[in-house]
């Protein structure tokens, strides 16, 4: 029920007394209000701005946050008010909804922030009042289009394992994806231009032999032009066939406009080849050459502006149709009038109504060639009316077409701009992420170094090293530490370089591994590969001291992605075999469901703190930590 | 219904207790308009002012004390009622159409307009076509806080359509039909065409003591007071406000 109607419910119930005397059956018992509260004012503090309203007002919509008991979560005992840490400007609209029953959308508000606020307060956007609904829907649609554009850009990202055919198709559609595609793009563009210019120059009169009339260049240098034409057509044919091969849906490709243009552009040549000997049809052959000019339309693959123009014309089809229709009407009317007006005059060129069509068209489009002119007075009068109305009829639909073109063109500009901005934005985000992971590793190194220094206990250096990290950072690092410690064998995070280095240096036996998948999706788990391999209980064959690394590793293919902390294995070392065995026997119930783990023992000498790439293999000196880190993943 | 915004409010910023004194009457837009249209206006008169005032007829209720005296509601209750009333009808008056719309919303299945019409007439005591807040609150006071006799009197007033003091069979039939209309089509057992008629017959059998074909107020009250279930049901809505 609407808000207002709820206010009238007591009245309706009271008026029900009118039914009582006529009722035959006894009435049911009325529901009683358990806690009969007097209506009270409640204070809603939204980011410092205090709104006050009656409790009843909020109770009108019990399925929203403010109308239900959910708001008790926000109650502040000391100040006896409800505090919300949200935008007070949007809250104004939300509260007005309770008061008036109508939800309004303020125009200056960003659509996503408004949607978020509505979602927070549990209000469904569909109840926006009619006055604001159209605006809301328009903005929402624009936003959705923008999101779709962004998603489409993501689709361009290269998918792994594309077949040759798919790669080719992508290369054809987006020349910027690879150098080959770009080269191909420019080559075809060049040949299109050459072909068009050839066609044009063919007809230019090239200098004549004396006593002969001027001969067009095409007939003078037949062979040269023929070779040029052949070369172009070869290129176009090859291109067409390649596109046909690469197209995901050949049937659809063959029906598309661009492919039809391609076919029409090269067909005349082949037809000409076939028909050269037949003299009768050579006349028709000449006309076929006209179709060669269609090659110029192939440029539309290369020019976005042309495509936009074509798209605009298509979308303005109705306006163009109207223009054509009204022009036709006007032409017929005026032609008829002019014909009858000029009928009387003696040497009139207006011999028939169709003949007058030419005059009407030329006059209405304000061309005025002057080859047909009215001579009678009536003819002149009607002629002037004709030219005046022509201007009007043509001027009307043209702005519509222009504005359509402008809108589509600007949309395209915006899309390009967004793409460029997005790249820059992503790059910035990536930098900041690696920055944070580096911070953790840095602090860890410093921490270890601190431990190493404990022996010397030089307070100065400790102080220097324990830099002032913010509380948030230190808590974050502590969390990652805890994660490391959770893993039974104390896996630790290291950065990418260290990891790569140790992997390369290890280079030993690789256990058969199945799909190394990179779980870089998990935020903080950091294990870069999850693997299931068999568990080996048997002592690892080369578990002799030092330098054997048996990484079970990971074909670490994911180059760019160490956005989260990468994992690693490593760390020193253990010398005695017994301790190895000790570790080996331990089952490893890790957090992940990897049922089996393989153990790898890597021994690295200490301390690995200073340089990540360091000394991965020397089993030097006594180790600080007799911990065997098992890289079991 | 009317949905004006109080643009034409020419009062000062401080809200004063509304009284139907001559001064406030003069300020009433309707009065102003009548006066303005009948007298010659000088060029200096602000014509835009009167244009705005034309669009809005507003009514201010009597003071709080007066209403407290006339009804059985407490001050707080009156305040709460007025707030709800004013929220729905900013102009201070409810006309019949708005009333019908509001009442129909409670009975979505049937057609409540006829009954709402009778109800409207029962509330609109001075028969001027619109319910003011005073009418509204007086009616509610009787229904919710009045004695049983007063309630019965009110009910009689409702049934007596032409307010002549007698309920005839035709009037009762009209009322009954409108009540059955509110039920709508989808009922079990379904409403037959003669259900209202039967019901009226039963009613008259019970109420019409002297079998003269009409029910007077005394017959009505007397019969109802003897009927236990009616008396019980009269107390049903005590706690509505």
Contacts between the chains, C-beta under 8 A, distances in Angstrom:
chain1	res1	chain2	res2	distance
A	1	B	105	6.5
A	2	B	105	7.2
A	4	B	87	6.6
A	4	B	88	4.7
A	4	B	102	7.5
A	5	B	102	6.4
A	5	B	105	4.8
A	5	B	106	7.2
A	7	B	84	3.8
A	7	B	85	7.9
A	7	B	87	6.4
A	7	B	88	6.1
A	8	B	84	7.5
A	8	B	88	6.8
A	8	B	102	5.3
A	8	B	103	7.8
A	8	B	106	7.9
A	9	B	106	7.4
A	10	B	140	7.8
A	10	B	240	4.6
A	10	B	241	5.3
A	11	B	136	7.6
A	11	B	140	6.5
A	12	B	103	6.6
A	12	B	106	5.0
A	13	B	237	5.4
A	13	B	240	5.0
A	14	B	139	7.9
A	14	B	140	5.6
A	14	B	143	4.0
A	14	B	144	5.4
A	14	B	237	5.6
A	14	B	240	5.6
A	15	B	119	5.6
A	15	B	143	6.9
A	16	B	236	7.9
A	16	B	237	6.7
A	17	B	143	5.3
A	17	B	151	5.7
A	17	B	154	7.1
A	17	B	155	6.3
A	17	B	234	6.6
A	17	B	236	7.9
A	17	B	237	6.4
A	18	B	119	7.0
A	18	B	122	7.4
A	18	B	154	7.8
A	18	B	155	5.5
A	18	B	158	4.7
A	18	B	159	7.9
A	19	B	179	6.5
A	20	B	155	6.9
A	20	B	230	5.9
A	20	B	233	4.4
A	20	B	234	5.8
A	20	B	236	7.6
A	21	B	152	7.0
A	21	B	155	5.2
A	21	B	159	7.9
A	21	B	220	7.3
A	21	B	224	5.5
A	21	B	230	5.8
A	22	B	175	7.6
A	22	B	176	6.9
A	22	B	179	7.4
A	22	B	199	7.0
A	22	B	203	5.6
A	23	B	229	7.7
A	23	B	230	7.5
A	23	B	233	6.7
A	24	B	199	7.6
A	24	B	202	7.0
A	25	B	229	7.8
A	26	B	229	4.5
A	26	B	232	6.9
A	26	B	233	6.8
A	27	B	229	7.8
A	27	B	232	7.6
A	27	B	233	4.3
A	27	B	236	5.6
A	30	B	236	5.3
A	30	B	237	6.6
A	30	B	239	7.3
A	32	B	239	6.5
A	33	B	239	6.7
A	36	B	239	7.5
A	38	B	76	6.3
A	39	B	76	7.8
A	39	B	80	5.4
A	54	B	83	7.6
A	56	B	80	7.9
A	99	B	87	7.7
